[in-house]
């Protein structure tokens, strides 16, 4: 006679049924708290960074008397258009000359420095030669040296070459970017495969054609980064033009605005012109960042489409 045995009933331990459910409830709560904290922190950072821009915009709408006699945070009888006209027409339109000088220094310097940096970084990454690591370490040391420490040696060098108080005295030092070379080597090592270079050489392509037709496209995000950093650095550079230049017609915007502000105690209207000129001077940087950010997005999403 067969005896049927019932399967023993396994009962969960006390609290075991509610533990997973409580864990699921706690996770969304923790995630929500972190989102609130992160959002609050980002909002505070945004206010901190945008507050000077807000003040600059409001101050650019005020007259000289209202700039010192009213609240700097509120609009008071705005005259923005008239202030901008005064900036670009003062002293025979010298501000336009300064803006063109800044575009020359920053535009030419950033483009040439980017090409040199990407070429040097690519060579250091893909062409083995004796002393390569030593040369790269010297370039890294150049990244650590501040530009202000090099201003006096550069002035002495330019004075011996007879280039002081010329466009070349500001342009030539701007054509070199140690950080750009460093970034170019790091990016070339990761983004340019050796197999692709070997295949191009086997197809009969020369080194110049490989670089300008293939490597430069692969290193576009790094090139844009170097270009933007160099453009902003040259555009905002003040100490080097101050040391090199004495002719106001050669001044960049930064040095020109400081020259206005330095004599504003004798000519109070120049203080308002300096404020309005500062607002106009940030527009090219904003245009450069907005127009070049799409290349960063393309570089960030490049790896996601490869199978």
MODELLER restraints for C-alpha pairs under 7 A, 6 or more apart:
rsr = mdl.restraints
at = mdl.atoms
rsr.add(forms.Gaussian(group=physical.xy_distance, feature=features.Distance(at['CA:55:A'], at['CA:72:A']), mean=6.78, stdev=0.5))
rsr.add(forms.Gaussian(group=physical.xy_distance, feature=features.Distance(at['CA:55:A'], at['CA:73:A']), mean=6.27, stdev=0.5))
rsr.add(forms.Gaussian(group=physical.xy_distance, feature=features.Distance(at['CA:56:A'], at['CA:275:A']), mean=6.99, stdev=0.5))
rsr.add(forms.Gaussian(group=physical.xy_distance, feature=features.Distance(at['CA:56:A'], at['CA:279:A']), mean=6.52, stdev=0.5))
rsr.add(forms.Gaussian(group=physical.xy_distance, feature=features.Distance(at['CA:57:A'], at['CA:279:A']), mean=6.98, stdev=0.5))
rsr.add(forms.Gaussian(group=physical.xy_distance, feature=features.Distance(at['CA:58:A'], at['CA:72:A']), mean=6.95, stdev=0.5))
rsr.add(forms.Gaussian(group=physical.xy_distance, feature=features.Distance(at['CA:58:A'], at['CA:73:A']), mean=6.64, stdev=0.5))
rsr.add(forms.Gaussian(group=physical.xy_distance, feature=features.Distance(at['CA:58:A'], at['CA:74:A']), mean=6.86, stdev=0.5))
rsr.add(forms.Gaussian(group=physical.xy_distance, feature=features.Distance(at['CA:58:A'], at['CA:75:A']), mean=6.27, stdev=0.5))
rsr.add(forms.Gaussian(group=physical.xy_distance, feature=features.Distance(at['CA:59:A'], at['CA:67:A']), mean=6.46, stdev=0.5))
rsr.add(forms.Gaussian(group=physical.xy_distance, feature=features.Distance(at['CA:59:A'], at['CA:72:A']), mean=6.33, stdev=0.5))
rsr.add(forms.Gaussian(group=physical.xy_distance, feature=features.Distance(at['CA:60:A'], at['CA:80:A']), mean=6.17, stdev=0.5))
rsr.add(forms.Gaussian(group=physical.xy_distance, feature=features.Distance(at['CA:60:A'], at['CA:275:A']), mean=6.07, stdev=0.5))
rsr.add(forms.Gaussian(group=physical.xy_distance, feature=features.Distance(at['CA:60:A'], at['CA:276:A']), mean=5.04, stdev=0.5))
rsr.add(forms.Gaussian(group=physical.xy_distance, feature=features.Distance(at['CA:61:A'], at['CA:78:A']), mean=4.73, stdev=0.5))
rsr.add(forms.Gaussian(group=physical.xy_distance, feature=features.Distance(at['CA:61:A'], at['CA:79:A']), mean=5.06, stdev=0.5))
rsr.add(forms.Gaussian(group=physical.xy_distance, feature=features.Distance(at['CA:61:A'], at['CA:80:A']), mean=4.13, stdev=0.5))
rsr.add(forms.Gaussian(group=physical.xy_distance, feature=features.Distance(at['CA:61:A'], at['CA:83:A']), mean=6.95, stdev=0.5))
rsr.add(forms.Gaussian(group=physical.xy_distance, feature=features.Distance(at['CA:62:A'], at['CA:76:A']), mean=6.68, stdev=0.5))
rsr.add(forms.Gaussian(group=physical.xy_distance, feature=features.Distance(at['CA:62:A'], at['CA:77:A']), mean=6.96, stdev=0.5))
rsr.add(forms.Gaussian(group=physical.xy_distance, feature=features.Distance(at['CA:62:A'], at['CA:78:A']), mean=5.43, stdev=0.5))
rsr.add(forms.Gaussian(group=physical.xy_distance, feature=features.Distance(at['CA:62:A'], at['CA:79:A']), mean=6.08, stdev=0.5))
rsr.add(forms.Gaussian(group=physical.xy_distance, feature=features.Distance(at['CA:63:A'], at['CA:79:A']), mean=7.00, stdev=0.5))
rsr.add(forms.Gaussian(group=physical.xy_distance, feature=features.Distance(at['CA:64:A'], at['CA:269:A']), mean=5.95, stdev=0.5))
rsr.add(forms.Gaussian(group=physical.xy_distance, feature=features.Distance(at['CA:64:A'], at['CA:272:A']), mean=5.61, stdev=0.5))
rsr.add(forms.Gaussian(group=physical.xy_distance, feature=features.Distance(at['CA:83:A'], at['CA:276:A']), mean=6.71, stdev=0.5))
rsr.add(forms.Gaussian(group=physical.xy_distance, feature=features.Distance(at['CA:84:A'], at['CA:276:A']), mean=6.27, stdev=0.5))
rsr.add(forms.Gaussian(group=physical.xy_distance, feature=features.Distance(at['CA:87:A'], at['CA:95:A']), mean=6.84, stdev=0.5))
rsr.add(forms.Gaussian(group=physical.xy_distance, feature=features.Distance(at['CA:87:A'], at['CA:273:A']), mean=5.35, stdev=0.5))
rsr.add(forms.Gaussian(group=physical.xy_distance, feature=features.Distance(at['CA:87:A'], at['CA:276:A']), mean=6.59, stdev=0.5))
rsr.add(forms.Gaussian(group=physical.xy_distance, feature=features.Distance(at['CA:87:A'], at['CA:277:A']), mean=6.26, stdev=0.5))
rsr.add(forms.Gaussian(group=physical.xy_distance, feature=features.Distance(at['CA:88:A'], at['CA:95:A']), mean=5.60, stdev=0.5))
rsr.add(forms.Gaussian(group=physical.xy_distance, feature=features.Distance(at['CA:88:A'], at['CA:96:A']), mean=6.21, stdev=0.5))
rsr.add(forms.Gaussian(group=physical.xy_distance, feature=features.Distance(at['CA:97:A'], at['CA:249:A']), mean=6.80, stdev=0.5))
rsr.add(forms.Gaussian(group=physical.xy_distance, feature=features.Distance(at['CA:98:A'], at['CA:251:A']), mean=5.65, stdev=0.5))
rsr.add(forms.Gaussian(group=physical.xy_distance, feature=features.Distance(at['CA:98:A'], at['CA:252:A']), mean=4.75, stdev=0.5))
rsr.add(forms.Gaussian(group=physical.xy_distance, feature=features.Distance(at['CA:98:A'], at['CA:253:A']), mean=4.92, stdev=0.5))
rsr.add(forms.Gaussian(group=physical.xy_distance, feature=features.Distance(at['CA:98:A'], at['CA:256:A']), mean=6.71, stdev=0.5))
rsr.add(forms.Gaussian(group=physical.xy_distance, feature=features.Distance(at['CA:99:A'], at['CA:252:A']), mean=6.43, stdev=0.5))
rsr.add(forms.Gaussian(group=physical.xy_distance, feature=features.Distance(at['CA:99:A'], at['CA:253:A']), mean=5.55, stdev=0.5))
rsr.add(forms.Gaussian(group=physical.xy_distance, feature=features.Distance(at['CA:101:A'], at['CA:250:A']), mean=6.58, stdev=0.5))
rsr.add(forms.Gaussian(group=physical.xy_distance, feature=features.Distance(at['CA:101:A'], at['CA:251:A']), mean=6.77, stdev=0.5))
rsr.add(forms.Gaussian(group=physical.xy_distance, feature=features.Distance(at['CA:101:A'], at['CA:252:A']), mean=5.33, stdev=0.5))
rsr.add(forms.Gaussian(group=physical.xy_distance, feature=features.Distance(at['CA:102:A'], at['CA:235:A']), mean=5.99, stdev=0.5))
rsr.add(forms.Gaussian(group=physical.xy_distance, feature=features.Distance(at['CA:102:A'], at['CA:252:A']), mean=4.70, stdev=0.5))
rsr.add(forms.Gaussian(group=physical.xy_distance, feature=features.Distance(at['CA:102:A'], at['CA:253:A']), mean=6.10, stdev=0.5))
rsr.add(forms.Gaussian(group=physical.xy_distance, feature=features.Distance(at['CA:105:A'], at['CA:170:A']), mean=7.00, stdev=0.5))
rsr.add(forms.Gaussian(group=physical.xy_distance, feature=features.Distance(at['CA:105:A'], at['CA:171:A']), mean=5.72, stdev=0.5))
rsr.add(forms.Gaussian(group=physical.xy_distance, feature=features.Distance(at['CA:105:A'], at['CA:234:A']), mean=6.83, stdev=0.5))
rsr.add(forms.Gaussian(group=physical.xy_distance, feature=features.Distance(at['CA:106:A'], at['CA:231:A']), mean=5.02, stdev=0.5))
rsr.add(forms.Gaussian(group=physical.xy_distance, feature=features.Distance(at['CA:106:A'], at['CA:234:A']), mean=5.12, stdev=0.5))
rsr.add(forms.Gaussian(group=physical.xy_distance, feature=features.Distance(at['CA:106:A'], at['CA:235:A']), mean=5.41, stdev=0.5))
rsr.add(forms.Gaussian(group=physical.xy_distance, feature=features.Distance(at['CA:107:A'], at['CA:231:A']), mean=6.61, stdev=0.5))
rsr.add(forms.Gaussian(group=physical.xy_distance, feature=features.Distance(at['CA:109:A'], at['CA:171:A']), mean=6.09, stdev=0.5))
rsr.add(forms.Gaussian(group=physical.xy_distance, feature=features.Distance(at['CA:109:A'], at['CA:174:A']), mean=5.17, stdev=0.5))
rsr.add(forms.Gaussian(group=physical.xy_distance, feature=features.Distance(at['CA:109:A'], at['CA:175:A']), mean=5.08, stdev=0.5))
rsr.add(forms.Gaussian(group=physical.xy_distance, feature=features.Distance(at['CA:110:A'], at['CA:227:A']), mean=5.33, stdev=0.5))
rsr.add(forms.Gaussian(group=physical.xy_distance, feature=features.Distance(at['CA:110:A'], at['CA:230:A']), mean=5.08, stdev=0.5))
rsr.add(forms.Gaussian(group=physical.xy_distance, feature=features.Distance(at['CA:110:A'], at['CA:231:A']), mean=5.08, stdev=0.5))
rsr.add(forms.Gaussian(group=physical.xy_distance, feature=features.Distance(at['CA:111:A'], at['CA:227:A']), mean=6.31, stdev=0.5))
rsr.add(forms.Gaussian(group=physical.xy_distance, feature=features.Distance(at['CA:112:A'], at['CA:175:A']), mean=5.88, stdev=0.5))
rsr.add(forms.Gaussian(group=physical.xy_distance, feature=features.Distance(at['CA:113:A'], at['CA:175:A']), mean=4.46, stdev=0.5))
rsr.add(forms.Gaussian(group=physical.xy_distance, feature=features.Distance(at['CA:113:A'], at['CA:176:A']), mean=5.35, stdev=0.5))
rsr.add(forms.Gaussian(group=physical.xy_distance, feature=features.Distance(at['CA:113:A'], at['CA:177:A']), mean=6.10, stdev=0.5))
rsr.add(forms.Gaussian(group=physical.xy_distance, feature=features.Distance(at['CA:114:A'], at['CA:180:A']), mean=6.89, stdev=0.5))
rsr.add(forms.Gaussian(group=physical.xy_distance, feature=features.Distance(at['CA:114:A'], at['CA:223:A']), mean=6.11, stdev=0.5))
rsr.add(forms.Gaussian(group=physical.xy_distance, feature=features.Distance(at['CA:114:A'], at['CA:226:A']), mean=5.82, stdev=0.5))
rsr.add(forms.Gaussian(group=physical.xy_distance, feature=features.Distance(at['CA:114:A'], at['CA:227:A']), mean=5.50, stdev=0.5))
rsr.add(forms.Gaussian(group=physical.xy_distance, feature=features.Distance(at['CA:117:A'], at['CA:177:A']), mean=6.55, stdev=0.5))
rsr.add(forms.Gaussian(group=physical.xy_distance, feature=features.Distance(at['CA:117:A'], at['CA:180:A']), mean=5.06, stdev=0.5))
rsr.add(forms.Gaussian(group=physical.xy_distance, feature=features.Distance(at['CA:117:A'], at['CA:181:A']), mean=4.35, stdev=0.5))
rsr.add(forms.Gaussian(group=physical.xy_distance, feature=features.Distance(at['CA:117:A'], at['CA:184:A']), mean=6.26, stdev=0.5))
rsr.add(forms.Gaussian(group=physical.xy_distance, feature=features.Distance(at['CA:118:A'], at['CA:181:A']), mean=6.35, stdev=0.5))
rsr.add(forms.Gaussian(group=physical.xy_distance, feature=features.Distance(at['CA:118:A'], at['CA:184:A']), mean=4.96, stdev=0.5))
rsr.add(forms.Gaussian(group=physical.xy_distance, feature=features.Distance(at['CA:118:A'], at['CA:223:A']), mean=6.59, stdev=0.5))
rsr.add(forms.Gaussian(group=physical.xy_distance, feature=features.Distance(at['CA:120:A'], at['CA:181:A']), mean=5.96, stdev=0.5))
rsr.add(forms.Gaussian(group=physical.xy_distance, feature=features.Distance(at['CA:121:A'], at['CA:181:A']), mean=4.85, stdev=0.5))
rsr.add(forms.Gaussian(group=physical.xy_distance, feature=features.Distance(at['CA:121:A'], at['CA:182:A']), mean=6.42, stdev=0.5))
rsr.add(forms.Gaussian(group=physical.xy_distance, feature=features.Distance(at['CA:121:A'], at['CA:184:A']), mean=4.22, stdev=0.5))
rsr.add(forms.Gaussian(group=physical.xy_distance, feature=features.Distance(at['CA:121:A'], at['CA:185:A']), mean=3.78, stdev=0.5))
rsr.add(forms.Gaussian(group=physical.xy_distance, feature=features.Distance(at['CA:121:A'], at['CA:188:A']), mean=6.89, stdev=0.5))
rsr.add(forms.Gaussian(group=physical.xy_distance, feature=features.Distance(at['CA:122:A'], at['CA:184:A']), mean=6.31, stdev=0.5))
rsr.add(forms.Gaussian(group=physical.xy_distance, feature=features.Distance(at['CA:122:A'], at['CA:185:A']), mean=5.57, stdev=0.5))
rsr.add(forms.Gaussian(group=physical.xy_distance, feature=features.Distance(at['CA:122:A'], at['CA:188:A']), mean=5.56, stdev=0.5))
rsr.add(forms.Gaussian(group=physical.xy_distance, feature=features.Distance(at['CA:124:A'], at['CA:132:A']), mean=6.61, stdev=0.5))
rsr.add(forms.Gaussian(group=physical.xy_distance, feature=features.Distance(at['CA:124:A'], at['CA:185:A']), mean=6.12, stdev=0.5))
rsr.add(forms.Gaussian(group=physical.xy_distance, feature=features.Distance(at['CA:125:A'], at['CA:185:A']), mean=5.22, stdev=0.5))
rsr.add(forms.Gaussian(group=physical.xy_distance, feature=features.Distance(at['CA:125:A'], at['CA:188:A']), mean=6.24, stdev=0.5))
rsr.add(forms.Gaussian(group=physical.xy_distance, feature=features.Distance(at['CA:125:A'], at['CA:189:A']), mean=5.56, stdev=0.5))
rsr.add(forms.Gaussian(group=physical.xy_distance, feature=features.Distance(at['CA:139:A'], at['CA:178:A']), mean=5.61, stdev=0.5))
rsr.add(forms.Gaussian(group=physical.xy_distance, feature=features.Distance(at['CA:140:A'], at['CA:178:A']), mean=6.87, stdev=0.5))
rsr.add(forms.Gaussian(group=physical.xy_distance, feature=features.Distance(at['CA:140:A'], at['CA:182:A']), mean=6.93, stdev=0.5))
rsr.add(forms.Gaussian(group=physical.xy_distance, feature=features.Distance(at['CA:142:A'], at['CA:178:A']), mean=5.91, stdev=0.5))
rsr.add(forms.Gaussian(group=physical.xy_distance, feature=features.Distance(at['CA:143:A'], at['CA:178:A']), mean=5.43, stdev=0.5))
rsr.add(forms.Gaussian(group=physical.xy_distance, feature=features.Distance(at['CA:143:A'], at['CA:179:A']), mean=5.61, stdev=0.5))
rsr.add(forms.Gaussian(group=physical.xy_distance, feature=features.Distance(at['CA:148:A'], at['CA:239:A']), mean=6.78, stdev=0.5))
rsr.add(forms.Gaussian(group=physical.xy_distance, feature=features.Distance(at['CA:151:A'], at['CA:240:A']), mean=5.81, stdev=0.5))
rsr.add(forms.Gaussian(group=physical.xy_distance, feature=features.Distance(at['CA:155:A'], at['CA:243:A']), mean=6.93, stdev=0.5))
rsr.add(forms.Gaussian(group=physical.xy_distance, feature=features.Distance(at['CA:155:A'], at['CA:244:A']), mean=6.33, stdev=0.5))
rsr.add(forms.Gaussian(group=physical.xy_distance, feature=features.Distance(at['CA:158:A'], at['CA:164:A']), mean=5.57, stdev=0.5))
rsr.add(forms.Gaussian(group=physical.xy_distance, feature=features.Distance(at['CA:158:A'], at['CA:169:A']), mean=6.32, stdev=0.5))
rsr.add(forms.Gaussian(group=physical.xy_distance, feature=features.Distance(at['CA:163:A'], at['CA:169:A']), mean=5.58, stdev=0.5))
rsr.add(forms.Gaussian(group=physical.xy_distance, feature=features.Distance(at['CA:164:A'], at['CA:244:A']), mean=5.58, stdev=0.5))
rsr.add(forms.Gaussian(group=physical.xy_distance, feature=features.Distance(at['CA:164:A'], at['CA:245:A']), mean=6.77, stdev=0.5))
rsr.add(forms.Gaussian(group=physical.xy_distance, feature=features.Distance(at['CA:165:A'], at['CA:244:A']), mean=5.59, stdev=0.5))
rsr.add(forms.Gaussian(group=physical.xy_distance, feature=features.Distance(at['CA:165:A'], at['CA:245:A']), mean=4.34, stdev=0.5))
rsr.add(forms.Gaussian(group=physical.xy_distance, feature=features.Distance(at['CA:165:A'], at['CA:246:A']), mean=5.95, stdev=0.5))
rsr.add(forms.Gaussian(group=physical.xy_distance, feature=features.Distance(at['CA:165:A'], at['CA:247:A']), mean=6.68, stdev=0.5))
rsr.add(forms.Gaussian(group=physical.xy_distance, feature=features.Distance(at['CA:167:A'], at['CA:250:A']), mean=6.97, stdev=0.5))
rsr.add(forms.Gaussian(group=physical.xy_distance, feature=features.Distance(at['CA:169:A'], at['CA:244:A']), mean=6.27, stdev=0.5))
rsr.add(forms.Gaussian(group=physical.xy_distance, feature=features.Distance(at['CA:170:A'], at['CA:240:A']), mean=6.94, stdev=0.5))
rsr.add(forms.Gaussian(group=physical.xy_distance, feature=features.Distance(at['CA:170:A'], at['CA:241:A']), mean=6.29, stdev=0.5))
rsr.add(forms.Gaussian(group=physical.xy_distance, feature=features.Distance(at['CA:174:A'], at['CA:234:A']), mean=6.92, stdev=0.5))
rsr.add(forms.Gaussian(group=physical.xy_distance, feature=features.Distance(at['CA:180:A'], at['CA:226:A']), mean=5.39, stdev=0.5))
rsr.add(forms.Gaussian(group=physical.xy_distance, feature=features.Distance(at['CA:183:A'], at['CA:222:A']), mean=6.91, stdev=0.5))
rsr.add(forms.Gaussian(group=physical.xy_distance, feature=features.Distance(at['CA:184:A'], at['CA:222:A']), mean=6.44, stdev=0.5))
rsr.add(forms.Gaussian(group=physical.xy_distance, feature=features.Distance(at['CA:187:A'], at['CA:219:A']), mean=6.95, stdev=0.5))
rsr.add(forms.Gaussian(group=physical.xy_distance, feature=features.Distance(at['CA:187:A'], at['CA:222:A']), mean=6.60, stdev=0.5))
rsr.add(forms.Gaussian(group=physical.xy_distance, feature=features.Distance(at['CA:188:A'], at['CA:219:A']), mean=6.73, stdev=0.5))
rsr.add(forms.Gaussian(group=physical.xy_distance, feature=features.Distance(at['CA:191:A'], at['CA:218:A']), mean=6.57, stdev=0.5))
rsr.add(forms.Gaussian(group=physical.xy_distance, feature=features.Distance(at['CA:191:A'], at['CA:219:A']), mean=6.97, stdev=0.5))
rsr.add(forms.Gaussian(group=physical.xy_distance, feature=features.Distance(at['CA:192:A'], at['CA:215:A']), mean=6.80, stdev=0.5))
rsr.add(forms.Gaussian(group=physical.xy_distance, feature=features.Distance(at['CA:192:A'], at['CA:218:A']), mean=6.70, stdev=0.5))
rsr.add(forms.Gaussian(group=physical.xy_distance, feature=features.Distance(at['CA:200:A'], at['CA:210:A']), mean=6.96, stdev=0.5))
rsr.add(forms.Gaussian(group=physical.xy_distance, feature=features.Distance(at['CA:221:A'], at['CA:295:A']), mean=5.83, stdev=0.5))
rsr.add(forms.Gaussian(group=physical.xy_distance, feature=features.Distance(at['CA:221:A'], at['CA:296:A']), mean=5.46, stdev=0.5))
rsr.add(forms.Gaussian(group=physical.xy_distance, feature=features.Distance(at['CA:221:A'], at['CA:299:A']), mean=5.40, stdev=0.5))
rsr.add(forms.Gaussian(group=physical.xy_distance, feature=features.Distance(at['CA:224:A'], at['CA:292:A']), mean=6.91, stdev=0.5))
rsr.add(forms.Gaussian(group=physical.xy_distance, feature=features.Distance(at['CA:224:A'], at['CA:295:A']), mean=6.99, stdev=0.5))
rsr.add(forms.Gaussian(group=physical.xy_distance, feature=features.Distance(at['CA:232:A'], at['CA:285:A']), mean=6.66, stdev=0.5))
rsr.add(forms.Gaussian(group=physical.xy_distance, feature=features.Distance(at['CA:236:A'], at['CA:254:A']), mean=6.42, stdev=0.5))
rsr.add(forms.Gaussian(group=physical.xy_distance, feature=features.Distance(at['CA:238:A'], at['CA:254:A']), mean=5.91, stdev=0.5))
rsr.add(forms.Gaussian(group=physical.xy_distance, feature=features.Distance(at['CA:238:A'], at['CA:255:A']), mean=5.92, stdev=0.5))
rsr.add(forms.Gaussian(group=physical.xy_distance, feature=features.Distance(at['CA:242:A'], at['CA:255:A']), mean=6.69, stdev=0.5))
rsr.add(forms.Gaussian(group=physical.xy_distance, feature=features.Distance(at['CA:245:A'], at['CA:251:A']), mean=6.91, stdev=0.5))
rsr.add(forms.Gaussian(group=physical.xy_distance, feature=features.Distance(at['CA:253:A'], at['CA:281:A']), mean=6.93, stdev=0.5))
rsr.add(forms.Gaussian(group=physical.xy_distance, feature=features.Distance(at['CA:257:A'], at['CA:274:A']), mean=5.39, stdev=0.5))
rsr.add(forms.Gaussian(group=physical.xy_distance, feature=features.Distance(at['CA:257:A'], at['CA:277:A']), mean=6.91, stdev=0.5))
rsr.add(forms.Gaussian(group=physical.xy_distance, feature=features.Distance(at['CA:260:A'], at['CA:270:A']), mean=5.71, stdev=0.5))
rsr.add(forms.Gaussian(group=physical.xy_distance, feature=features.Distance(at['CA:260:A'], at['CA:274:A']), mean=6.21, stdev=0.5))
rsr.add(forms.Gaussian(group=physical.xy_distance, feature=features.Distance(at['CA:261:A'], at['CA:270:A']), mean=6.43, stdev=0.5))
rsr.add(forms.Gaussian(group=physical.xy_distance, feature=features.Distance(at['CA:261:A'], at['CA:271:A']), mean=5.63, stdev=0.5))
rsr.add(forms.Gaussian(group=physical.xy_distance, feature=features.Distance(at['CA:261:A'], at['CA:274:A']), mean=6.14, stdev=0.5))
rsr.add(forms.Gaussian(group=physical.xy_distance, feature=features.Distance(at['CA:264:A'], at['CA:270:A']), mean=5.22, stdev=0.5))
rsr.add(forms.Gaussian(group=physical.xy_distance, feature=features.Distance(at['CA:264:A'], at['CA:271:A']), mean=5.35, stdev=0.5))
